[in-house]
Amino acid sequence: MDNIKVKLLNKTQEYANLMELRLTPEQTRLANRLNLPEICDVMGSGDDFISKISQKMFFWLICSQEDLLYLQETIQDAFVDEKLVRRIYQLVPKNRLAVEKALKDKHPVSLAAKIKVIKNLVKEIYLIKSWEYFGSDFETRSYGASFLNFFSQFNNLLSEDNYFYCRSILQHLYHLAVTEKVVDNQATVEKLWVIVSPLLAEGSTSKNLTVTTMIDQLFRNLVVFFKELEVQIGWLVGVINLKKALGKGVKICYPQYGQEFEMIAGQDLVACLKQGSKKVVWLEDQQGKDIFDVYLKLGISATKNTQSTVLLFQLMAQSGLFVLAKKFTTQPQLNIWQAKLE
């Protein structure tokens, strides 16, 4: 949608196609070397979808400092409102299954099937924005930019009266579509337009749309929106699960982004997950020109778990994640997986 976007993880970048990302052989080797499959299983906590998107997110590397700080802020907000994040995520898989069923049953999808899906997705939008989190005072609460924008968009959609009016119109259109009666007339266009215009592409007007084209746009836009929401919210749930699994005894920090590499009081994340926070494995402090410089030095003078941890923290830093250290500073890199794994 042009008028409503998820924008929880990034102001402009979309993640709906993340599930289609295929890791290269180099990325796969690095993932196995760093125990990413095990880490992502912890993040998924039994949810295969979250486990899969979590591993892909480690290689969806972000190099813009502005984007990384925006993402860090979102993650911190997610920790504050863990209940909200989990509650939204509970809705979206059902929507995905409903959409997948509609797409699987008929090619192309019938008008009636599209209207049925739209009814369900509009209902979910209404449910989300009617929660107590989305009250008129949300701007007075201490949220970052991404969550404030998310709340604001939903607050501008579908009042209670509009929601039930929209459901009534969609039900009427569904009946017409099923019985193969004419659905396109100007009166219906005007009624539907008043309700759904915020969900349509920017620049659209009721004058250049029929009911059929409006339904087509709504179906496409809502499916993309909820697909995007599932990926972004699913990733945040995974991050919450990871922090919870580490326990309260583990100290975390959010990476800083500078020209040189520095890690102070780092801890072995994989060991913490396996052994618990009471048996923290401390690592030697590291400094260098950049991650590659430090990695090469570690290949000569340090153990492999220290070498692996600095690479793991680099991937986490470029995913906007926290790391297990007192301080972690690094310069974002595009092809970190090209480091040779000795």
Contacts in CASP RR format, 6 or more apart in sequence:
PFRMAT RR
TARGET T0000
AUTHOR 0000-0000-0000
METHOD contacts of the structure
MODEL  1
MDNIKVKLLNKTQEYANLMELRLTPEQTRLANRLNLPEICDVMGSGDDFI
SKISQKMFFWLICSQEDLLYLQETIQDAFVDEKLVRRIYQLVPKNRLAVE
KALKDKHPVSLAAKIKVIKNLVKEIYLIKSWEYFGSDFETRSYGASFLNF
FSQFNNLLSEDNYFYCRSILQHLYHLAVTEKVVDNQATVEKLWVIVSPLL
AEGSTSKNLTVTTMIDQLFRNLVVFFKELEVQIGWLVGVINLKKALGKGV
KICYPQYGQEFEMIAGQDLVACLKQGSKKVVWLEDQQGKDIFDVYLKLGI
SATKNTQSTVLLFQLMAQSGLFVLAKKFTTQPQLNIWQAKLE
1 199 0 8 1.000
1 200 0 8 1.000
1 201 0 8 1.000
1 221 0 8 1.000
1 222 0 8 1.000
1 224 0 8 1.000
1 225 0 8 1.000
2 201 0 8 1.000
2 202 0 8 1.000
2 203 0 8 1.000
3 198 0 8 1.000
3 199 0 8 1.000
3 200 0 8 1.000
3 201 0 8 1.000
3 202 0 8 1.000
4 153 0 8 1.000
4 157 0 8 1.000
4 198 0 8 1.000
4 199 0 8 1.000
4 225 0 8 1.000
5 14 0 8 1.000
5 153 0 8 1.000
5 225 0 8 1.000
5 228 0 8 1.000
6 14 0 8 1.000
6 150 0 8 1.000
6 225 0 8 1.000
6 228 0 8 1.000
6 229 0 8 1.000
6 232 0 8 1.000
7 146 0 8 1.000
7 149 0 8 1.000
7 150 0 8 1.000
8 74 0 8 1.000
8 146 0 8 1.000
8 147 0 8 1.000
8 150 0 8 1.000
8 232 0 8 1.000
8 233 0 8 1.000
8 236 0 8 1.000
9 15 0 8 1.000
9 71 0 8 1.000
9 74 0 8 1.000
9 146 0 8 1.000
9 232 0 8 1.000
9 235 0 8 1.000
10 62 0 8 1.000
10 67 0 8 1.000
10 70 0 8 1.000
10 71 0 8 1.000
11 67 0 8 1.000
11 70 0 8 1.000
11 146 0 8 1.000
13 67 0 8 1.000
14 228 0 8 1.000
15 60 0 8 1.000
15 228 0 8 1.000
15 231 0 8 1.000
15 232 0 8 1.000
15 235 0 8 1.000
16 224 0 8 1.000
16 227 0 8 1.000
16 228 0 8 1.000
16 231 0 8 1.000
18 53 0 8 1.000
18 56 0 8 1.000
18 57 0 8 1.000
18 60 0 8 1.000
18 231 0 8 1.000
19 52 0 8 1.000
19 53 0 8 1.000
19 56 0 8 1.000
19 231 0 8 1.000
21 56 0 8 1.000
21 59 0 8 1.000
21 60 0 8 1.000
23 31 0 8 1.000
23 55 0 8 1.000
23 56 0 8 1.000
23 59 0 8 1.000
24 337 0 8 1.000
26 337 0 8 1.000
26 338 0 8 1.000
27 59 0 8 1.000
27 337 0 8 1.000
29 337 0 8 1.000
29 341 0 8 1.000
30 36 0 8 1.000
30 311 0 8 1.000
30 336 0 8 1.000
30 337 0 8 1.000
30 339 0 8 1.000
30 341 0 8 1.000
31 37 0 8 1.000
31 55 0 8 1.000
31 58 0 8 1.000
31 59 0 8 1.000
33 308 0 8 1.000
33 311 0 8 1.000
33 341 0 8 1.000
34 270 0 8 1.000
34 308 0 8 1.000
34 311 0 8 1.000
34 312 0 8 1.000
34 315 0 8 1.000
35 270 0 8 1.000
35 308 0 8 1.000
36 55 0 8 1.000
36 58 0 8 1.000
36 312 0 8 1.000
37 55 0 8 1.000
38 270 0 8 1.000
38 273 0 8 1.000
39 54 0 8 1.000
39 242 0 8 1.000
39 269 0 8 1.000
39 270 0 8 1.000
39 273 0 8 1.000
40 51 0 8 1.000
40 52 0 8 1.000
40 54 0 8 1.000
40 55 0 8 1.000
40 58 0 8 1.000
41 51 0 8 1.000
42 241 0 8 1.000
42 242 0 8 1.000
42 245 0 8 1.000
42 273 0 8 1.000
43 50 0 8 1.000
43 51 0 8 1.000
43 54 0 8 1.000
43 238 0 8 1.000
43 239 0 8 1.000
43 241 0 8 1.000
43 242 0 8 1.000
44 50 0 8 1.000
44 51 0 8 1.000
44 54 0 8 1.000
44 237 0 8 1.000
44 238 0 8 1.000
44 241 0 8 1.000
45 238 0 8 1.000
45 241 0 8 1.000
45 245 0 8 1.000
47 237 0 8 1.000
49 93 0 8 1.000
49 230 0 8 1.000
49 234 0 8 1.000
50 234 0 8 1.000
50 235 0 8 1.000
50 237 0 8 1.000
50 238 0 8 1.000
50 241 0 8 1.000
53 231 0 8 1.000
53 234 0 8 1.000
53 235 0 8 1.000
54 235 0 8 1.000
54 238 0 8 1.000
57 235 0 8 1.000
57 319 0 8 1.000
58 315 0 8 1.000
58 316 0 8 1.000
58 319 0 8 1.000
59 315 0 8 1.000
59 337 0 8 1.000
60 319 0 8 1.000
61 315 0 8 1.000
61 318 0 8 1.000
61 319 0 8 1.000
61 332 0 8 1.000
61 333 0 8 1.000
61 334 0 8 1.000
61 336 0 8 1.000
62 68 0 8 1.000
62 71 0 8 1.000
62 318 0 8 1.000
62 319 0 8 1.000
62 320 0 8 1.000
62 332 0 8 1.000
63 318 0 8 1.000
63 332 0 8 1.000
63 333 0 8 1.000
63 334 0 8 1.000
64 332 0 8 1.000
65 257 0 8 1.000
65 332 0 8 1.000
68 255 0 8 1.000
68 257 0 8 1.000
68 317 0 8 1.000
68 318 0 8 1.000
68 320 0 8 1.000
68 332 0 8 1.000
69 257 0 8 1.000
70 145 0 8 1.000
70 146 0 8 1.000
71 319 0 8 1.000
71 320 0 8 1.000
72 254 0 8 1.000
72 255 0 8 1.000
72 320 0 8 1.000
73 144 0 8 1.000
73 145 0 8 1.000
73 146 0 8 1.000
74 144 0 8 1.000
74 146 0 8 1.000
74 147 0 8 1.000
74 236 0 8 1.000
75 236 0 8 1.000
75 239 0 8 1.000
75 320 0 8 1.000
75 321 0 8 1.000
75 322 0 8 1.000
76 254 0 8 1.000
77 143 0 8 1.000
77 144 0 8 1.000
77 146 0 8 1.000
77 147 0 8 1.000
78 85 0 8 1.000
78 236 0 8 1.000
78 239 0 8 1.000
78 240 0 8 1.000
79 240 0 8 1.000
79 243 0 8 1.000
80 142 0 8 1.000
80 143 0 8 1.000
81 133 0 8 1.000
81 143 0 8 1.000
81 147 0 8 1.000
82 240 0 8 1.000
84 131 0 8 1.000
84 133 0 8 1.000
85 233 0 8 1.000
85 236 0 8 1.000
85 237 0 8 1.000
85 240 0 8 1.000
86 237 0 8 1.000
86 240 0 8 1.000
87 131 0 8 1.000
88 128 0 8 1.000
88 229 0 8 1.000
88 233 0 8 1.000
89 230 0 8 1.000
89 233 0 8 1.000
89 234 0 8 1.000
89 236 0 8 1.000
89 237 0 8 1.000
91 124 0 8 1.000
91 127 0 8 1.000
91 128 0 8 1.000
92 124 0 8 1.000
92 226 0 8 1.000
92 229 0 8 1.000
92 230 0 8 1.000
92 233 0 8 1.000
93 230 0 8 1.000
95 120 0 8 1.000
95 121 0 8 1.000
95 124 0 8 1.000
95 226 0 8 1.000
95 230 0 8 1.000
96 226 0 8 1.000
96 227 0 8 1.000
96 230 0 8 1.000
98 117 0 8 1.000
98 120 0 8 1.000
99 117 0 8 1.000
99 223 0 8 1.000
99 226 0 8 1.000
99 227 0 8 1.000
102 109 0 8 1.000
102 113 0 8 1.000
102 114 0 8 1.000
102 116 0 8 1.000
102 117 0 8 1.000
103 109 0 8 1.000
105 113 0 8 1.000
106 113 0 8 1.000
109 219 0 8 1.000
110 177 0 8 1.000
111 177 0 8 1.000
111 183 0 8 1.000
111 212 0 8 1.000
111 215 0 8 1.000
112 174 0 8 1.000
112 177 0 8 1.000
112 178 0 8 1.000
114 215 0 8 1.000
114 216 0 8 1.000
114 218 0 8 1.000
114 219 0 8 1.000
115 170 0 8 1.000
115 173 0 8 1.000
115 174 0 8 1.000
115 177 0 8 1.000
115 215 0 8 1.000
116 174 0 8 1.000
117 219 0 8 1.000
117 222 0 8 1.000
117 223 0 8 1.000
118 170 0 8 1.000
118 215 0 8 1.000
118 218 0 8 1.000
118 219 0 8 1.000
118 222 0 8 1.000
119 167 0 8 1.000
119 170 0 8 1.000
119 171 0 8 1.000
119 174 0 8 1.000
121 222 0 8 1.000
121 223 0 8 1.000
121 225 0 8 1.000
121 226 0 8 1.000
122 158 0 8 1.000
122 163 0 8 1.000
122 166 0 8 1.000
122 167 0 8 1.000
122 170 0 8 1.000
122 222 0 8 1.000
123 167 0 8 1.000
124 226 0 8 1.000
125 154 0 8 1.000
125 157 0 8 1.000
125 158 0 8 1.000
126 158 0 8 1.000
126 160 0 8 1.000
126 163 0 8 1.000
128 134 0 8 1.000
128 154 0 8 1.000
129 154 0 8 1.000
129 155 0 8 1.000
129 157 0 8 1.000
129 158 0 8 1.000
130 160 0 8 1.000
133 151 0 8 1.000
134 151 0 8 1.000
134 154 0 8 1.000
134 155 0 8 1.000
135 151 0 8 1.000
135 155 0 8 1.000
136 155 0 8 1.000
138 148 0 8 1.000
138 151 0 8 1.000
138 152 0 8 1.000
138 155 0 8 1.000
139 148 0 8 1.000
139 152 0 8 1.000
143 151 0 8 1.000
156 198 0 8 1.000
157 198 0 8 1.000
157 199 0 8 1.000
158 166 0 8 1.000
158 195 0 8 1.000
162 194 0 8 1.000
162 195 0 8 1.000
165 195 0 8 1.000
166 192 0 8 1.000
166 195 0 8 1.000
166 196 0 8 1.000
169 188 0 8 1.000
169 191 0 8 1.000
169 192 0 8 1.000
169 195 0 8 1.000
172 188 0 8 1.000
173 183 0 8 1.000
173 188 0 8 1.000
173 192 0 8 1.000
173 211 0 8 1.000
173 215 0 8 1.000
176 182 0 8 1.000
176 183 0 8 1.000
177 183 0 8 1.000
183 211 0 8 1.000
183 212 0 8 1.000
184 210 0 8 1.000
184 211 0 8 1.000
184 212 0 8 1.000
185 211 0 8 1.000
188 211 0 8 1.000
189 206 0 8 1.000
189 209 0 8 1.000
189 210 0 8 1.000
189 211 0 8 1.000
189 214 0 8 1.000
190 206 0 8 1.000
192 211 0 8 1.000
192 214 0 8 1.000
193 206 0 8 1.000
193 209 0 8 1.000
193 214 0 8 1.000
196 214 0 8 1.000
196 218 0 8 1.000
197 204 0 8 1.000
197 206 0 8 1.000
199 218 0 8 1.000
199 221 0 8 1.000
199 222 0 8 1.000
200 209 0 8 1.000
200 214 0 8 1.000
200 217 0 8 1.000
200 218 0 8 1.000
200 221 0 8 1.000
201 217 0 8 1.000
201 221 0 8 1.000
204 217 0 8 1.000
209 217 0 8 1.000
239 321 0 8 1.000
243 252 0 8 1.000
243 322 0 8 1.000
245 273 0 8 1.000
246 252 0 8 1.000
246 269 0 8 1.000
246 272 0 8 1.000
246 273 0 8 1.000
246 276 0 8 1.000
246 277 0 8 1.000
246 324 0 8 1.000
247 276 0 8 1.000
247 277 0 8 1.000
248 277 0 8 1.000
249 277 0 8 1.000
249 278 0 8 1.000
249 280 0 8 1.000
250 267 0 8 1.000
250 272 0 8 1.000
250 277 0 8 1.000
250 280 0 8 1.000
250 324 0 8 1.000
251 265 0 8 1.000
251 267 0 8 1.000
251 324 0 8 1.000
251 325 0 8 1.000
251 326 0 8 1.000
252 322 0 8 1.000
252 323 0 8 1.000
252 324 0 8 1.000
252 325 0 8 1.000
253 322 0 8 1.000
253 323 0 8 1.000
253 325 0 8 1.000
253 326 0 8 1.000
253 327 0 8 1.000
253 328 0 8 1.000
254 320 0 8 1.000
254 322 0 8 1.000
254 323 0 8 1.000
255 313 0 8 1.000
255 316 0 8 1.000
255 317 0 8 1.000
255 320 0 8 1.000
255 322 0 8 1.000
255 323 0 8 1.000
255 328 0 8 1.000
255 329 0 8 1.000
255 330 0 8 1.000
256 327 0 8 1.000
256 328 0 8 1.000
256 329 0 8 1.000
256 330 0 8 1.000
257 317 0 8 1.000
257 329 0 8 1.000
257 330 0 8 1.000
257 331 0 8 1.000
257 332 0 8 1.000
258 329 0 8 1.000
258 330 0 8 1.000
258 331 0 8 1.000
259 290 0 8 1.000
259 331 0 8 1.000
260 287 0 8 1.000
260 288 0 8 1.000
260 289 0 8 1.000
260 290 0 8 1.000
260 329 0 8 1.000
260 331 0 8 1.000
261 286 0 8 1.000
261 287 0 8 1.000
261 288 0 8 1.000
261 289 0 8 1.000
261 290 0 8 1.000
261 291 0 8 1.000
261 293 0 8 1.000
261 294 0 8 1.000
261 310 0 8 1.000
261 329 0 8 1.000
261 330 0 8 1.000
261 331 0 8 1.000
262 285 0 8 1.000
262 286 0 8 1.000
262 287 0 8 1.000
262 288 0 8 1.000
262 327 0 8 1.000
262 328 0 8 1.000
262 329 0 8 1.000
262 330 0 8 1.000
263 283 0 8 1.000
263 285 0 8 1.000
263 286 0 8 1.000
263 287 0 8 1.000
263 294 0 8 1.000
263 310 0 8 1.000
263 313 0 8 1.000
263 325 0 8 1.000
263 327 0 8 1.000
263 328 0 8 1.000
263 329 0 8 1.000
264 285 0 8 1.000
264 325 0 8 1.000
264 326 0 8 1.000
264 327 0 8 1.000
264 328 0 8 1.000
265 282 0 8 1.000
265 285 0 8 1.000
265 325 0 8 1.000
265 326 0 8 1.000
265 327 0 8 1.000
266 282 0 8 1.000
266 283 0 8 1.000
266 285 0 8 1.000
266 309 0 8 1.000
266 323 0 8 1.000
266 324 0 8 1.000
266 325 0 8 1.000
266 326 0 8 1.000
266 328 0 8 1.000
267 280 0 8 1.000
267 281 0 8 1.000
267 282 0 8 1.000
267 283 0 8 1.000
267 324 0 8 1.000
267 325 0 8 1.000
268 280 0 8 1.000
268 281 0 8 1.000
268 282 0 8 1.000
268 283 0 8 1.000
268 305 0 8 1.000
268 309 0 8 1.000
268 324 0 8 1.000
269 309 0 8 1.000
269 312 0 8 1.000
269 313 0 8 1.000
269 323 0 8 1.000
269 324 0 8 1.000
270 305 0 8 1.000
270 308 0 8 1.000
270 309 0 8 1.000
270 312 0 8 1.000
271 279 0 8 1.000
271 280 0 8 1.000
271 281 0 8 1.000
271 305 0 8 1.000
272 279 0 8 1.000
272 280 0 8 1.000
272 281 0 8 1.000
272 324 0 8 1.000
275 281 0 8 1.000
281 305 0 8 1.000
283 305 0 8 1.000
283 306 0 8 1.000
283 309 0 8 1.000
284 302 0 8 1.000
284 306 0 8 1.000
286 294 0 8 1.000
286 298 0 8 1.000
286 306 0 8 1.000
286 310 0 8 1.000
287 294 0 8 1.000
288 294 0 8 1.000
288 297 0 8 1.000
290 330 0 8 1.000
290 331 0 8 1.000
290 333 0 8 1.000
291 310 0 8 1.000
291 311 0 8 1.000
291 314 0 8 1.000
291 330 0 8 1.000
291 331 0 8 1.000
291 333 0 8 1.000
291 336 0 8 1.000
291 339 0 8 1.000
292 333 0 8 1.000
292 339 0 8 1.000
294 310 0 8 1.000
295 307 0 8 1.000
295 310 0 8 1.000
295 311 0 8 1.000
295 339 0 8 1.000
298 306 0 8 1.000
298 307 0 8 1.000
298 310 0 8 1.000
299 307 0 8 1.000
299 342 0 8 1.000
304 342 0 8 1.000
307 342 0 8 1.000
311 336 0 8 1.000
311 339 0 8 1.000
313 323 0 8 1.000
313 324 0 8 1.000
313 325 0 8 1.000
313 328 0 8 1.000
313 330 0 8 1.000
314 330 0 8 1.000
314 333 0 8 1.000
314 336 0 8 1.000
315 336 0 8 1.000
316 322 0 8 1.000
316 323 0 8 1.000
317 323 0 8 1.000
317 328 0 8 1.000
317 330 0 8 1.000
317 332 0 8 1.000
318 332 0 8 1.000
318 333 0 8 1.000
318 336 0 8 1.000
END
